[in-house]
Amino acid sequence: MGNILKGVYAALTTPFVNGEVSTEKFRENIEKFNKTGLTGYVILGSTGEAAFLDDEESEALVREAKKSAASGKVIIAGTARESAEWTIKFTNRLAEVGAEAALVRPPSYYKAKMNYEALRDFYLRVADRVKIPIILYNIPQNTQIWLPLELVVELSSHQNIIGLKESGGNIAFLGEVIKKVPADFFYFTGSGSVFYSALELGATGAILALANVAPELCVKLYELFQSGQKDEARELQYRLIPLNRAVTETYGIPSVKYALDRRGFFGDPCRSPLLPLEEKAKKIIDSLLQELRLIS
């Protein structure tokens, strides 16, 4: 896919109205995001509450994203399922409606059995039979599985495995991987708190929940770094860390959706069992947004 994958992606949320997925609100959000410098959108990721969506809802979101995204915006879809066969079928289904690459986390229900050989077999089976490229997804805080360094390096040689999203926040892991994978292998950080550091070590870009809430600032950090204005990029990173920690580590998806509402997008509500943000937390999010001049 060439250099088009480089840059900042928003890991989009899923809008719900009266308990149902709202493609209308989803479209309205994307039309606003189109006006930013985001490279593209990740649909059906962790921030998108993908675990709470059925296949029909998931397909509808990818179809709408492809229709609503501005020309040149890349659509990546989370397609992982608990078996290789199911993942292959679902990935190809979403490829038919507009997904250009698939973000695939490791299966984790039988986590005690997910050793090197099992994970290697899973990813190779999927990569051999899907119609679009695969991006490996390391998110141990949700799966309790860490993709081994050696496995990432081995899989990077497969022509249909083109990158890694690393959401564990381990900068040392990036430093080790980047030296051993092909030059055209895409490495995305999933943590807005280490975006600058990841770029310094050679990351291609980022896939961020934070890019929902502060897309223009995430893009600005990337552009400052790319233009050699590293002092300014580093200072912006320092300023973004408190908001990123709040919306990802402390309060999670409900706070991302609340912040979207405050910024003029459609956010709330989440699906059960995720609960609405408490009033005290809302005040904290408001304060952090104000400090960054994202709301008045």
TORKOL-4160 file (C-alpha; in steps of 0.2 Angstrom, whole numbers, padded with zeros to 4 digits, m for minus):
296
<pt num="1" X="0000" Y="0000" Z="0000"/>
<pt num="2" X="0015" Y="0011" Z="m0001"/>
<pt num="3" X="0018" Y="0026" Z="0010"/>
<pt num="4" X="m0001" Y="0030" Z="0011"/>
<pt num="5" X="m0001" Y="0021" Z="0027"/>
<pt num="6" X="0010" Y="0033" Z="0036"/>
<pt num="7" X="0003" Y="0046" Z="0047"/>
<pt num="8" X="m0011" Y="0047" Z="0061"/>
<pt num="9" X="m0027" Y="0036" Z="0061"/>
<pt num="10" X="m0042" Y="0039" Z="0073"/>
<pt num="11" X="m0048" Y="0023" Z="0081"/>
<pt num="12" X="m0066" Y="0028" Z="0078"/>
<pt num="13" X="m0080" Y="0026" Z="0091"/>
<pt num="14" X="m0096" Y="0018" Z="0087"/>
<pt num="15" X="m0112" Y="0029" Z="0089"/>
<pt num="16" X="m0127" Y="0021" Z="0097"/>
<pt num="17" X="m0145" Y="0029" Z="0096"/>
<pt num="18" X="m0158" Y="0020" Z="0107"/>
<pt num="19" X="m0147" Y="0005" Z="0108"/>
<pt num="20" X="m0144" Y="0003" Z="0090"/>
<pt num="21" X="m0129" Y="0007" Z="0079"/>
<pt num="22" X="m0132" Y="0024" Z="0070"/>
<pt num="23" X="m0124" Y="0024" Z="0053"/>
<pt num="24" X="m0131" Y="0042" Z="0051"/>
<pt num="25" X="m0121" Y="0049" Z="0066"/>
<pt num="26" X="m0106" Y="0039" Z="0061"/>
<pt num="27" X="m0107" Y="0047" Z="0044"/>
<pt num="28" X="m0108" Y="0064" Z="0052"/>
<pt num="29" X="m0093" Y="0061" Z="0063"/>
<pt num="30" X="m0083" Y="0055" Z="0048"/>
<pt num="31" X="m0088" Y="0070" Z="0038"/>
<pt num="32" X="m0081" Y="0081" Z="0052"/>
<pt num="33" X="m0065" Y="0071" Z="0053"/>
<pt num="34" X="m0062" Y="0073" Z="0035"/>
<pt num="35" X="m0058" Y="0091" Z="0038"/>
<pt num="36" X="m0043" Y="0086" Z="0048"/>
<pt num="37" X="m0026" Y="0080" Z="0042"/>
<pt num="38" X="m0030" Y="0062" Z="0048"/>
<pt num="39" X="m0023" Y="0049" Z="0036"/>
<pt num="40" X="m0038" Y="0037" Z="0038"/>
<pt num="41" X="m0049" Y="0028" Z="0050"/>
<pt num="42" X="m0049" Y="0012" Z="0060"/>
<pt num="43" X="m0066" Y="0004" Z="0062"/>
<pt num="44" X="m0071" Y="m0010" Z="0074"/>
<pt num="45" X="m0056" Y="m0007" Z="0085"/>
<pt num="46" X="m0056" Y="m0008" Z="0104"/>
<pt num="47" X="m0061" Y="0010" Z="0105"/>
<pt num="48" X="m0076" Y="0006" Z="0093"/>
<pt num="49" X="m0083" Y="m0007" Z="0105"/>
<pt num="50" X="m0080" Y="m0020" Z="0092"/>
<pt num="51" X="m0083" Y="m0034" Z="0105"/>
<pt num="52" X="m0101" Y="m0028" Z="0107"/>
<pt num="53" X="m0106" Y="m0028" Z="0088"/>
<pt num="54" X="m0113" Y="m0042" Z="0078"/>
<pt num="55" X="m0107" Y="m0045" Z="0060"/>
<pt num="56" X="m0121" Y="m0036" Z="0051"/>
<pt num="57" X="m0118" Y="m0020" Z="0062"/>
<pt num="58" X="m0099" Y="m0021" Z="0059"/>
<pt num="59" X="m0102" Y="m0023" Z="0040"/>
<pt num="60" X="m0114" Y="m0008" Z="0040"/>
<pt num="61" X="m0100" Y="0003" Z="0048"/>
<pt num="62" X="m0087" Y="m0002" Z="0036"/>
<pt num="63" X="m0098" Y="0001" Z="0022"/>
<pt num="64" X="m0103" Y="0018" Z="0028"/>
<pt num="65" X="m0085" Y="0023" Z="0032"/>
<pt num="66" X="m0080" Y="0019" Z="0014"/>
<pt num="67" X="m0094" Y="0029" Z="0008"/>
<pt num="68" X="m0091" Y="0044" Z="0019"/>
<pt num="69" X="m0072" Y="0045" Z="0020"/>
<pt num="70" X="m0064" Y="0059" Z="0009"/>
<pt num="71" X="m0054" Y="0053" Z="m0006"/>
<pt num="72" X="m0037" Y="0046" Z="m0001"/>
<pt num="73" X="m0042" Y="0042" Z="0017"/>
<pt num="74" X="m0038" Y="0024" Z="0021"/>
<pt num="75" X="m0050" Y="0012" Z="0029"/>
<pt num="76" X="m0044" Y="m0001" Z="0041"/>
<pt num="77" X="m0055" Y="m0013" Z="0050"/>
<pt num="78" X="m0053" Y="m0024" Z="0065"/>
<pt num="79" X="m0058" Y="m0041" Z="0059"/>
<pt num="80" X="m0051" Y="m0054" Z="0072"/>
<pt num="81" X="m0062" Y="m0068" Z="0078"/>
<pt num="82" X="m0057" Y="m0083" Z="0089"/>
<pt num="83" X="m0054" Y="m0095" Z="0075"/>
<pt num="84" X="m0043" Y="m0093" Z="0060"/>
<pt num="85" X="m0057" Y="m0099" Z="0048"/>
<pt num="86" X="m0070" Y="m0087" Z="0056"/>
<pt num="87" X="m0057" Y="m0073" Z="0054"/>
<pt num="88" X="m0054" Y="m0077" Z="0036"/>
<pt num="89" X="m0072" Y="m0076" Z="0032"/>
<pt num="90" X="m0075" Y="m0060" Z="0041"/>
<pt num="91" X="m0060" Y="m0051" Z="0034"/>
<pt num="92" X="m0065" Y="m0056" Z="0016"/>
<pt num="93" X="m0083" Y="m0050" Z="0020"/>
<pt num="94" X="m0077" Y="m0033" Z="0026"/>
<pt num="95" X="m0065" Y="m0032" Z="0011"/>
<pt num="96" X="m0079" Y="m0033" Z="m0001"/>
<pt num="97" X="m0087" Y="m0018" Z="0007"/>
<pt num="98" X="m0072" Y="m0006" Z="0008"/>
<pt num="99" X="m0059" Y="m0012" Z="0021"/>
<pt num="100" X="m0042" Y="m0009" Z="0013"/>
<pt num="101" X="m0032" Y="m0017" Z="0027"/>
<pt num="102" X="m0037" Y="m0028" Z="0042"/>
<pt num="103" X="m0031" Y="m0026" Z="0060"/>
<pt num="104" X="m0030" Y="m0043" Z="0068"/>
<pt num="105" X="m0028" Y="m0046" Z="0087"/>
<pt num="106" X="m0023" Y="m0063" Z="0093"/>
<pt num="107" X="m0036" Y="m0075" Z="0098"/>
<pt num="108" X="m0037" Y="m0075" Z="0117"/>
<pt num="109" X="m0051" Y="m0086" Z="0124"/>
<pt num="110" X="m0040" Y="m0101" Z="0125"/>
<pt num="111" X="m0025" Y="m0090" Z="0130"/>
<pt num="112" X="m0016" Y="m0103" Z="0140"/>
<pt num="113" X="m0014" Y="m0113" Z="0123"/>
<pt num="114" X="m0009" Y="m0097" Z="0113"/>
<pt num="115" X="0009" Y="m0101" Z="0112"/>
<pt num="116" X="0022" Y="m0096" Z="0099"/>
<pt num="117" X="0017" Y="m0110" Z="0087"/>
<pt num="118" X="m0002" Y="m0108" Z="0089"/>
<pt num="119" X="m0001" Y="m0089" Z="0086"/>
<pt num="120" X="0011" Y="m0092" Z="0071"/>
<pt num="121" X="m0001" Y="m0105" Z="0064"/>
<pt num="122" X="m0016" Y="m0093" Z="0066"/>
<pt num="123" X="m0008" Y="m0078" Z="0058"/>
<pt num="124" X="m0001" Y="m0088" Z="0043"/>
<pt num="125" X="m0017" Y="m0096" Z="0039"/>
<pt num="126" X="m0026" Y="m0080" Z="0039"/>
<pt num="127" X="m0013" Y="m0071" Z="0029"/>
<pt num="128" X="m0013" Y="m0084" Z="0016"/>
<pt num="129" X="m0031" Y="m0083" Z="0012"/>
<pt num="130" X="m0038" Y="m0065" Z="0015"/>
<pt num="131" X="m0040" Y="m0053" Z="0001"/>
<pt num="132" X="m0032" Y="m0038" Z="0010"/>
<pt num="133" X="m0016" Y="m0035" Z="0019"/>
<pt num="134" X="m0015" Y="m0038" Z="0038"/>
<pt num="135" X="m0009" Y="m0027" Z="0052"/>
<pt num="136" X="m0004" Y="m0037" Z="0068"/>
<pt num="137" X="m0012" Y="m0030" Z="0083"/>
<pt num="138" X="m0003" Y="m0031" Z="0100"/>
<pt num="139" X="m0015" Y="m0026" Z="0114"/>
<pt num="140" X="m0010" Y="m0036" Z="0129"/>
<pt num="141" X="m0021" Y="m0026" Z="0141"/>
<pt num="142" X="m0036" Y="m0033" Z="0133"/>
<pt num="143" X="m0030" Y="m0050" Z="0127"/>
<pt num="144" X="m0018" Y="m0054" Z="0141"/>
<pt num="145" X="m0007" Y="m0060" Z="0126"/>
<pt num="146" X="0009" Y="m0052" Z="0121"/>
<pt num="147" X="0015" Y="m0055" Z="0103"/>
<pt num="148" X="0033" Y="m0062" Z="0105"/>
<pt num="149" X="0046" Y="m0051" Z="0097"/>
<pt num="150" X="0053" Y="m0066" Z="0087"/>
<pt num="151" X="0035" Y="m0070" Z="0080"/>
<pt num="152" X="0032" Y="m0052" Z="0074"/>
<pt num="153" X="0049" Y="m0053" Z="0065"/>
<pt num="154" X="0045" Y="m0069" Z="0057"/>
<pt num="155" X="0028" Y="m0064" Z="0052"/>
<pt num="156" X="0034" Y="m0048" Z="0044"/>
<pt num="157" X="0042" Y="m0058" Z="0030"/>
<pt num="158" X="0025" Y="m0064" Z="0024"/>
<pt num="159" X="0020" Y="m0053" Z="0009"/>
<pt num="160" X="0002" Y="m0050" Z="0016"/>
<pt num="161" X="0007" Y="m0045" Z="0034"/>
<pt num="162" X="0012" Y="m0027" Z="0032"/>
<pt num="163" X="0013" Y="m0020" Z="0049"/>
<pt num="164" X="0010" Y="m0020" Z="0068"/>
<pt num="165" X="0000" Y="m0009" Z="0079"/>
<pt num="166" X="0008" Y="m0010" Z="0096"/>
<pt num="167" X="m0004" Y="m0004" Z="0110"/>
<pt num="168" X="0006" Y="m0011" Z="0125"/>
<pt num="169" X="0016" Y="0006" Z="0126"/>
<pt num="170" X="0033" Y="m0003" Z="0127"/>
<pt num="171" X="0045" Y="0008" Z="0118"/>
<pt num="172" X="0059" Y="m0005" Z="0120"/>
<pt num="173" X="0049" Y="m0017" Z="0110"/>
<pt num="174" X="0048" Y="m0005" Z="0096"/>
<pt num="175" X="0067" Y="m0002" Z="0097"/>
<pt num="176" X="0070" Y="m0021" Z="0095"/>
<pt num="177" X="0057" Y="m0024" Z="0082"/>
<pt num="178" X="0061" Y="m0010" Z="0070"/>
<pt num="179" X="0079" Y="m0015" Z="0068"/>
<pt num="180" X="0074" Y="m0033" Z="0062"/>
<pt num="181" X="0058" Y="m0031" Z="0051"/>
<pt num="182" X="0059" Y="m0026" Z="0033"/>
<pt num="183" X="0060" Y="m0007" Z="0029"/>
<pt num="184" X="0043" Y="m0007" Z="0021"/>
<pt num="185" X="0035" Y="m0014" Z="0037"/>
<pt num="186" X="0023" Y="m0002" Z="0045"/>
<pt num="187" X="0024" Y="0001" Z="0064"/>
<pt num="188" X="0010" Y="0010" Z="0072"/>
<pt num="189" X="0010" Y="0015" Z="0091"/>
<pt num="190" X="m0007" Y="0014" Z="0099"/>
<pt num="191" X="m0002" Y="0025" Z="0113"/>
<pt num="192" X="m0004" Y="0044" Z="0112"/>
<pt num="193" X="0007" Y="0046" Z="0127"/>
<pt num="194" X="0023" Y="0039" Z="0118"/>
<pt num="195" X="0019" Y="0045" Z="0101"/>
<pt num="196" X="0034" Y="0056" Z="0100"/>
<pt num="197" X="0046" Y="0043" Z="0107"/>
<pt num="198" X="0039" Y="0030" Z="0095"/>
<pt num="199" X="0043" Y="0042" Z="0080"/>
<pt num="200" X="0060" Y="0044" Z="0086"/>
<pt num="201" X="0063" Y="0026" Z="0086"/>
<pt num="202" X="0056" Y="0024" Z="0068"/>
<pt num="203" X="0037" Y="0021" Z="0070"/>
<pt num="204" X="0027" Y="0024" Z="0054"/>
<pt num="205" X="0013" Y="0033" Z="0063"/>
<pt num="206" X="0000" Y="0030" Z="0076"/>
<pt num="207" X="m0018" Y="0023" Z="0078"/>
<pt num="208" X="m0025" Y="0032" Z="0092"/>
<pt num="209" X="m0041" Y="0034" Z="0103"/>
<pt num="210" X="m0034" Y="0051" Z="0107"/>
<pt num="211" X="m0036" Y="0056" Z="0088"/>
<pt num="212" X="m0054" Y="0056" Z="0091"/>
<pt num="213" X="m0053" Y="0069" Z="0104"/>
<pt num="214" X="m0039" Y="0079" Z="0097"/>
<pt num="215" X="m0036" Y="0075" Z="0079"/>
<pt num="216" X="m0028" Y="0091" Z="0074"/>
<pt num="217" X="m0016" Y="0091" Z="0088"/>
<pt num="218" X="m0011" Y="0073" Z="0085"/>
<pt num="219" X="m0008" Y="0077" Z="0067"/>
<pt num="220" X="0001" Y="0093" Z="0071"/>
<pt num="221" X="0013" Y="0083" Z="0082"/>
<pt num="222" X="0017" Y="0071" Z="0068"/>
<pt num="223" X="0019" Y="0085" Z="0055"/>
<pt num="224" X="0031" Y="0095" Z="0067"/>
<pt num="225" X="0041" Y="0079" Z="0069"/>
<pt num="226" X="0042" Y="0076" Z="0050"/>
<pt num="227" X="0047" Y="0093" Z="0047"/>
<pt num="228" X="0062" Y="0092" Z="0059"/>
<pt num="229" X="0054" Y="0104" Z="0072"/>
<pt num="230" X="0057" Y="0091" Z="0086"/>
<pt num="231" X="0057" Y="0103" Z="0101"/>
<pt num="232" X="0040" Y="0109" Z="0096"/>
<pt num="233" X="0034" Y="0091" Z="0093"/>
<pt num="234" X="0041" Y="0086" Z="0110"/>
<pt num="235" X="0033" Y="0100" Z="0119"/>
<pt num="236" X="0016" Y="0096" Z="0111"/>
<pt num="237" X="0018" Y="0078" Z="0117"/>
<pt num="238" X="0020" Y="0083" Z="0135"/>
<pt num="239" X="0004" Y="0093" Z="0134"/>
<pt num="240" X="m0006" Y="0079" Z="0126"/>
<pt num="241" X="m0001" Y="0066" Z="0139"/>
<pt num="242" X="m0013" Y="0071" Z="0153"/>
<pt num="243" X="m0028" Y="0070" Z="0141"/>
<pt num="244" X="m0022" Y="0054" Z="0133"/>
<pt num="245" X="m0020" Y="0045" Z="0150"/>
<pt num="246" X="m0037" Y="0051" Z="0156"/>
<pt num="247" X="m0046" Y="0045" Z="0140"/>
<pt num="248" X="m0037" Y="0028" Z="0138"/>
<pt num="249" X="m0030" Y="0023" Z="0155"/>
<pt num="250" X="m0041" Y="0031" Z="0168"/>
<pt num="251" X="m0059" Y="0033" Z="0161"/>
<pt num="252" X="m0058" Y="0023" Z="0145"/>
<pt num="253" X="m0071" Y="0023" Z="0131"/>
<pt num="254" X="m0085" Y="0032" Z="0140"/>
<pt num="255" X="m0073" Y="0047" Z="0142"/>
<pt num="256" X="m0068" Y="0047" Z="0124"/>
<pt num="257" X="m0087" Y="0048" Z="0119"/>
<pt num="258" X="m0090" Y="0062" Z="0132"/>
<pt num="259" X="m0075" Y="0072" Z="0125"/>
<pt num="260" X="m0082" Y="0069" Z="0107"/>
<pt num="261" X="m0099" Y="0077" Z="0113"/>
<pt num="262" X="m0090" Y="0092" Z="0120"/>
<pt num="263" X="m0080" Y="0094" Z="0104"/>
<pt num="264" X="m0096" Y="0094" Z="0093"/>
<pt num="265" X="m0096" Y="0076" Z="0087"/>
<pt num="266" X="m0108" Y="0063" Z="0092"/>
<pt num="267" X="m0101" Y="0052" Z="0107"/>
<pt num="268" X="m0112" Y="0045" Z="0120"/>
<pt num="269" X="m0118" Y="0032" Z="0125"/>
<pt num="270" X="m0108" Y="0016" Z="0126"/>
<pt num="271" X="m0116" Y="m0001" Z="0125"/>
<pt num="272" X="m0119" Y="m0011" Z="0141"/>
<pt num="273" X="m0109" Y="m0016" Z="0151"/>
<pt num="274" X="m0099" Y="0000" Z="0149"/>
<pt num="275" X="m0107" Y="0013" Z="0160"/>
<pt num="276" X="m0109" Y="0032" Z="0157"/>
<pt num="277" X="m0095" Y="0044" Z="0163"/>
<pt num="278" X="m0098" Y="0050" Z="0181"/>
<pt num="279" X="m0100" Y="0069" Z="0184"/>
<pt num="280" X="m0083" Y="0071" Z="0193"/>
<pt num="281" X="m0074" Y="0063" Z="0178"/>
<pt num="282" X="m0083" Y="0074" Z="0166"/>
<pt num="283" X="m0077" Y="0089" Z="0175"/>
<pt num="284" X="m0059" Y="0082" Z="0174"/>
<pt num="285" X="m0061" Y="0079" Z="0155"/>
<pt num="286" X="m0068" Y="0097" Z="0153"/>
<pt num="287" X="m0053" Y="0104" Z="0162"/>
<pt num="288" X="m0041" Y="0094" Z="0151"/>
<pt num="289" X="m0049" Y="0099" Z="0135"/>
<pt num="290" X="m0049" Y="0117" Z="0141"/>
<pt num="291" X="m0031" Y="0117" Z="0145"/>
<pt num="292" X="m0027" Y="0112" Z="0127"/>
<pt num="293" X="m0039" Y="0125" Z="0120"/>
<pt num="294" X="m0050" Y="0111" Z="0112"/>
<pt num="295" X="m0066" Y="0118" Z="0120"/>
<pt num="296" X="m0069" Y="0136" Z="0127"/>
